[in-house]
């Protein structure tokens, strides 16, 4: 993917703004560190919004570790083009997704790119993908505050907000605070913090066990003056659902994790609607 001439860049910038004008809300899902379940939250959030009848797009900007295709069940799908641009993969009638994995010949091959090429790719996904009209574009970012989240936040001038995912232990909280301050530095509103893997309910005695402590995400949100969106308990079914390409919220299982995720979806929708009024 070449950077192109000045005229080509100007035309791409125009396409990018036209594309964004057809998207009502753009939400970036971030985490300060890996292993906190950020992508799991992103796909369940997208499916939860789609279940409400919203038109939703999912953009995977984790260039080096794209997991969205696995978790949404389109690993074998390749991205294709039309006269309208790059066509996203249709997961549901009202849910589309795009990932760099759809362009790779071999999904096991690593993507070894420096920052400028990653920004070019992200910009092309935003400008040249035929998203159509969307109520929500959910952007799954890699962990940390590096090239990918920086690029997408700079390319989308009016980002609706960032959702920060953390686990309760101190080391994760420390990094999640950095994500909140990163968003503020870039003038991206923080929609709120989600505390994932909060407790584990014993399947035998039903007692809640705080494997990774509990309450750290809420405390970080209070300390930094941002909304706390809720806690999601550890649930083995959440893992198996993601591995099978069927996010748990889409299966509508009557479980504490699904109830927690549905409440979080409602809080995010309410937050964005309140900010519009």
PAPAVEX-970700 format. One record per residue (C-alpha): residue number from 1; x, y, z. Coordinates in steps of 0.02 Angstrom, whole numbers, plus 50000, padded with zeros to 5 digits. Each point is the difference from the previous one (the first is absolute). Layout:
BEGIN
ATOM | NUM | X | Y | Z
...
***
This chain:
BEGIN
ATOM | 1 | 50000 | 50000 | 50000
ATOM | 2 | 50086 | 50159 | 49942
ATOM | 3 | 49978 | 50171 | 50076
ATOM | 4 | 49956 | 50073 | 49829
ATOM | 5 | 50008 | 50173 | 49924
ATOM | 6 | 49933 | 50158 | 50081
ATOM | 7 | 49846 | 49994 | 49889
ATOM | 8 | 49968 | 49817 | 50045
ATOM | 9 | 50016 | 50041 | 50185
ATOM | 10 | 49877 | 50145 | 49980
ATOM | 11 | 49875 | 49885 | 49913
ATOM | 12 | 50020 | 49870 | 50137
ATOM | 13 | 49973 | 50132 | 50134
ATOM | 14 | 49838 | 50048 | 49912
ATOM | 15 | 49942 | 49818 | 49994
ATOM | 16 | 50043 | 49980 | 50184
ATOM | 17 | 49893 | 50148 | 50051
ATOM | 18 | 49857 | 49940 | 49888
ATOM | 19 | 50010 | 49827 | 50079
ATOM | 20 | 50002 | 50070 | 50177
ATOM | 21 | 49851 | 50112 | 49961
ATOM | 22 | 49896 | 49842 | 49976
ATOM | 23 | 50049 | 49930 | 50170
ATOM | 24 | 49902 | 50066 | 50148
ATOM | 25 | 50111 | 49941 | 50143
ATOM | 26 | 50182 | 49943 | 50002
ATOM | 27 | 50062 | 49910 | 50156
ATOM | 28 | 50178 | 49942 | 50030
ATOM | 29 | 50021 | 49855 | 50122
ATOM | 30 | 50169 | 50014 | 50088
ATOM | 31 | 50100 | 49918 | 50137
ATOM | 32 | 50161 | 50049 | 50085
ATOM | 33 | 50070 | 49824 | 49989
ATOM | 34 | 49965 | 49836 | 49914
ATOM | 35 | 49905 | 49853 | 50069
ATOM | 36 | 49855 | 50097 | 50077
ATOM | 37 | 49868 | 49940 | 49876
ATOM | 38 | 49989 | 50159 | 49898
ATOM | 39 | 49957 | 49915 | 49835
ATOM | 40 | 49872 | 49890 | 50088
ATOM | 41 | 49917 | 50158 | 50065
ATOM | 42 | 50007 | 50083 | 49829
ATOM | 43 | 49913 | 49856 | 49909
ATOM | 44 | 49868 | 49979 | 50135
ATOM | 45 | 49968 | 50187 | 50000
ATOM | 46 | 49979 | 49997 | 49810
ATOM | 47 | 49883 | 49850 | 50007
ATOM | 48 | 49902 | 50077 | 50143
ATOM | 49 | 49972 | 50158 | 49899
ATOM | 50 | 49953 | 49899 | 49845
ATOM | 51 | 49873 | 49903 | 50104
ATOM | 52 | 49913 | 50166 | 50034
ATOM | 53 | 49976 | 50025 | 49813
ATOM | 54 | 50146 | 50119 | 49977
ATOM | 55 | 50110 | 49991 | 49846
ATOM | 56 | 50176 | 49965 | 50063
ATOM | 57 | 50174 | 49990 | 49927
ATOM | 58 | 50152 | 49924 | 50085
ATOM | 59 | 50172 | 50060 | 49948
ATOM | 60 | 50147 | 49897 | 50061
ATOM | 61 | 50154 | 50113 | 50007
ATOM | 62 | 50106 | 49874 | 50095
ATOM | 63 | 50120 | 49980 | 49855
ATOM | 64 | 50117 | 49876 | 50085
ATOM | 65 | 49871 | 49894 | 50090
ATOM | 66 | 49832 | 50010 | 49911
ATOM | 67 | 49876 | 49891 | 50096
ATOM | 68 | 49834 | 50074 | 49945
ATOM | 69 | 49978 | 49872 | 49857
ATOM | 70 | 50020 | 49855 | 50122
ATOM | 71 | 49879 | 50071 | 50128
ATOM | 72 | 49868 | 50048 | 49872
ATOM | 73 | 50016 | 49838 | 49901
ATOM | 74 | 50066 | 50060 | 49832
ATOM | 75 | 50179 | 49936 | 50006
ATOM | 76 | 49992 | 49926 | 49825
ATOM | 77 | 49923 | 50154 | 49919
ATOM | 78 | 50107 | 50111 | 49889
ATOM | 79 | 49970 | 50184 | 49972
ATOM | 80 | 49942 | 50042 | 49824
ATOM | 81 | 49981 | 50158 | 49900
ATOM | 82 | 49864 | 50078 | 49894
ATOM | 83 | 49974 | 50164 | 49910
ATOM | 84 | 49944 | 50069 | 50169
ATOM | 85 | 50162 | 49954 | 50089
ATOM | 86 | 50059 | 49862 | 50117
ATOM | 87 | 49850 | 49895 | 50050
ATOM | 88 | 49989 | 49953 | 50184
ATOM | 89 | 49954 | 49825 | 50053
ATOM | 90 | 49815 | 49983 | 50041
ATOM | 91 | 49987 | 49911 | 50168
ATOM | 92 | 49814 | 50035 | 50023
ATOM | 93 | 49879 | 50099 | 49891
ATOM | 94 | 50038 | 50153 | 50107
ATOM | 95 | 50178 | 49959 | 50057
ATOM | 96 | 50154 | 50019 | 49889
ATOM | 97 | 50184 | 49980 | 50040
ATOM | 98 | 50172 | 50035 | 49927
ATOM | 99 | 50169 | 49936 | 50055
ATOM | 100 | 50176 | 49996 | 49929
ATOM | 101 | 49985 | 49811 | 50017
ATOM | 102 | 49884 | 50003 | 49848
ATOM | 103 | 50146 | 50058 | 49892
ATOM | 104 | 50131 | 49875 | 50059
ATOM | 105 | 50044 | 49848 | 49894
ATOM | 106 | 50044 | 49900 | 50155
ATOM | 107 | 49922 | 50045 | 50167
ATOM | 108 | 50152 | 49929 | 50092
ATOM | 109 | 50121 | 50121 | 49917
ATOM | 110 | 50047 | 50150 | 50109
ATOM | 111 | 49972 | 50178 | 49940
ATOM | 112 | 50169 | 50086 | 50021
ATOM | 113 | 49964 | 50183 | 49969
ATOM | 114 | 50060 | 50164 | 50070
ATOM | 115 | 49884 | 50141 | 50053
ATOM | 116 | 49979 | 50096 | 49835
ATOM | 117 | 49938 | 49848 | 49904
ATOM | 118 | 49878 | 49958 | 50139
ATOM | 119 | 49927 | 50176 | 49992
ATOM | 120 | 49982 | 49987 | 49809
ATOM | 121 | 49904 | 49836 | 50022
ATOM | 122 | 49886 | 50067 | 50135
ATOM | 123 | 49964 | 50154 | 49896
ATOM | 124 | 49956 | 49890 | 49852
ATOM | 125 | 49880 | 49898 | 50106
ATOM | 126 | 49913 | 50160 | 50055
ATOM | 127 | 49996 | 50081 | 49829
ATOM | 128 | 49980 | 49857 | 49877
ATOM | 129 | 49893 | 49870 | 50088
ATOM | 130 | 49820 | 50006 | 49939
ATOM | 131 | 49921 | 50010 | 50173
ATOM | 132 | 49841 | 50084 | 49941
ATOM | 133 | 49894 | 50079 | 50135
ATOM | 134 | 50039 | 49941 | 50176
ATOM | 135 | 49928 | 50040 | 50169
ATOM | 136 | 50162 | 49942 | 50082
ATOM | 137 | 50177 | 49963 | 49946
ATOM | 138 | 50090 | 49901 | 50136
ATOM | 139 | 50189 | 50011 | 49983
ATOM | 140 | 50101 | 49863 | 50084
ATOM | 141 | 50171 | 50070 | 50041
ATOM | 142 | 50156 | 49905 | 50054
ATOM | 143 | 50056 | 50021 | 50181
ATOM | 144 | 50092 | 50157 | 50051
ATOM | 145 | 50013 | 50175 | 49931
ATOM | 146 | 50106 | 49973 | 49845
ATOM | 147 | 49986 | 50028 | 49813
ATOM | 148 | 49831 | 49919 | 49968
ATOM | 149 | 49890 | 50090 | 50129
ATOM | 150 | 50096 | 50161 | 49968
ATOM | 151 | 49970 | 49987 | 49812
ATOM | 152 | 49815 | 49963 | 50012
ATOM | 153 | 49968 | 50137 | 50129
ATOM | 154 | 50089 | 50127 | 49890
ATOM | 155 | 49910 | 49943 | 49842
ATOM | 156 | 49825 | 50011 | 50077
ATOM | 157 | 49979 | 50183 | 50051
ATOM | 158 | 49840 | 49975 | 50099
ATOM | 159 | 50018 | 49830 | 50083
ATOM | 160 | 49846 | 49962 | 50105
ATOM | 161 | 50107 | 49930 | 50138
ATOM | 162 | 50115 | 49868 | 50073
ATOM | 163 | 49952 | 49849 | 50103
ATOM | 164 | 50142 | 49944 | 50113
ATOM | 165 | 50009 | 49815 | 50048
ATOM | 166 | 50099 | 49944 | 50152
ATOM | 167 | 50011 | 49859 | 50125
ATOM | 168 | 49994 | 50040 | 50186
ATOM | 169 | 50182 | 49971 | 50050
ATOM | 170 | 50118 | 50146 | 50029
ATOM | 171 | 50114 | 49970 | 49850
ATOM | 172 | 49852 | 50006 | 49879
ATOM | 173 | 49925 | 50152 | 50087
ATOM | 174 | 50165 | 50093 | 49986
ATOM | 175 | 50001 | 49976 | 49811
ATOM | 176 | 49814 | 50038 | 49980
ATOM | 177 | 50027 | 50170 | 50081
ATOM | 178 | 50126 | 50036 | 49863
ATOM | 179 | 49868 | 49959 | 49869
ATOM | 180 | 49879 | 50123 | 50080
ATOM | 181 | 50131 | 50138 | 50001
ATOM | 182 | 50048 | 49955 | 49820
ATOM | 183 | 49820 | 50027 | 49945
ATOM | 184 | 49994 | 50167 | 50090
ATOM | 185 | 50162 | 50058 | 49919
ATOM | 186 | 49920 | 49967 | 49829
ATOM | 187 | 49833 | 50079 | 50049
ATOM | 188 | 49908 | 49835 | 49987
ATOM | 189 | 49857 | 49988 | 50126
ATOM | 190 | 50013 | 49853 | 50119
ATOM | 191 | 49834 | 49908 | 49999
ATOM | 192 | 50053 | 49897 | 50148
ATOM | 193 | 50098 | 49858 | 50078
ATOM | 194 | 49952 | 49815 | 49997
ATOM | 195 | 50070 | 49885 | 50133
ATOM | 196 | 50016 | 49830 | 49917
ATOM | 197 | 50037 | 49833 | 50087
ATOM | 198 | 49939 | 50079 | 50161
ATOM | 199 | 49946 | 49847 | 50099
ATOM | 200 | 49975 | 49815 | 49972
ATOM | 201 | 49842 | 49915 | 50062
ATOM | 202 | 50035 | 49824 | 50061
ATOM | 203 | 49887 | 49883 | 49899
ATOM | 204 | 49974 | 49891 | 50154
ATOM | 205 | 49971 | 50117 | 50148
ATOM | 206 | 49963 | 50159 | 49896
ATOM | 207 | 50118 | 50098 | 50111
ATOM | 208 | 50088 | 50143 | 49909
ATOM | 209 | 50189 | 49985 | 50001
ATOM | 210 | 50102 | 50158 | 49957
ATOM | 211 | 50138 | 49913 | 49902
ATOM | 212 | 50076 | 50164 | 49941
ATOM | 213 | 49936 | 50107 | 50144
ATOM | 214 | 49846 | 50107 | 49972
ATOM | 215 | 49956 | 50184 | 49989
ATOM | 216 | 50162 | 50066 | 49924
ATOM | 217 | 49918 | 50056 | 49838
ATOM | 218 | 49863 | 50093 | 50092
ATOM | 219 | 50128 | 50086 | 50113
ATOM | 220 | 50103 | 50055 | 49849
ATOM | 221 | 49843 | 50071 | 49918
ATOM | 222 | 49953 | 50096 | 50157
ATOM | 223 | 50177 | 50064 | 50026
ATOM | 224 | 50011 | 50067 | 49822
ATOM | 225 | 49821 | 50062 | 49991
ATOM | 226 | 49933 | 49888 | 49862
ATOM | 227 | 49846 | 49888 | 49997
ATOM | 228 | 50012 | 49822 | 50063
ATOM | 229 | 49902 | 49890 | 49880
ATOM | 230 | 49997 | 49839 | 50099
ATOM | 231 | 50083 | 49837 | 50050
ATOM | 232 | 50001 | 49841 | 49897
ATOM | 233 | 50030 | 49838 | 50096
ATOM | 234 | 50116 | 49863 | 49941
ATOM | 235 | 49897 | 49873 | 49907
ATOM | 236 | 50072 | 49848 | 49907
ATOM | 237 | 49858 | 50011 | 49874
ATOM | 238 | 50064 | 50172 | 49947
ATOM | 239 | 50164 | 49919 | 49946
ATOM | 240 | 49923 | 49853 | 49908
ATOM | 241 | 49876 | 50116 | 49913
ATOM | 242 | 50139 | 50112 | 49935
ATOM | 243 | 50102 | 49851 | 49943
ATOM | 244 | 49850 | 49932 | 49903
ATOM | 245 | 49968 | 50167 | 49913
ATOM | 246 | 49834 | 50028 | 50091
ATOM | 247 | 50016 | 50140 | 50130
ATOM | 248 | 49909 | 49954 | 50160
ATOM | 249 | 49879 | 50147 | 49993
ATOM | 250 | 49944 | 49943 | 49827
ATOM | 251 | 49956 | 49828 | 50068
ATOM | 252 | 49888 | 50088 | 50129
ATOM | 253 | 50050 | 49883 | 50140
ATOM | 254 | 49919 | 50038 | 50167
ATOM | 255 | 50165 | 50029 | 50091
ATOM | 256 | 50072 | 50135 | 50114
ATOM | 257 | 50128 | 50049 | 49867
ATOM | 258 | 49866 | 50027 | 49868
ATOM | 259 | 49891 | 50100 | 50121
ATOM | 260 | 50151 | 50108 | 50044
ATOM | 261 | 50044 | 50027 | 49817
ATOM | 262 | 49821 | 50046 | 49954
ATOM | 263 | 49998 | 50129 | 50140
ATOM | 264 | 50164 | 50072 | 49936
ATOM | 265 | 49930 | 50013 | 49823
ATOM | 266 | 49849 | 50095 | 50067
ATOM | 267 | 50112 | 50118 | 50100
ATOM | 268 | 50107 | 50038 | 49848
ATOM | 269 | 49846 | 50034 | 49892
ATOM | 270 | 49925 | 50111 | 50137
ATOM | 271 | 50165 | 50093 | 50021
ATOM | 272 | 50012 | 50040 | 49814
ATOM | 273 | 49816 | 50049 | 49988
ATOM | 274 | 50015 | 50115 | 50152
ATOM | 275 | 50151 | 50085 | 49920
ATOM | 276 | 49899 | 50032 | 49842
ATOM | 277 | 49862 | 50091 | 50093
***
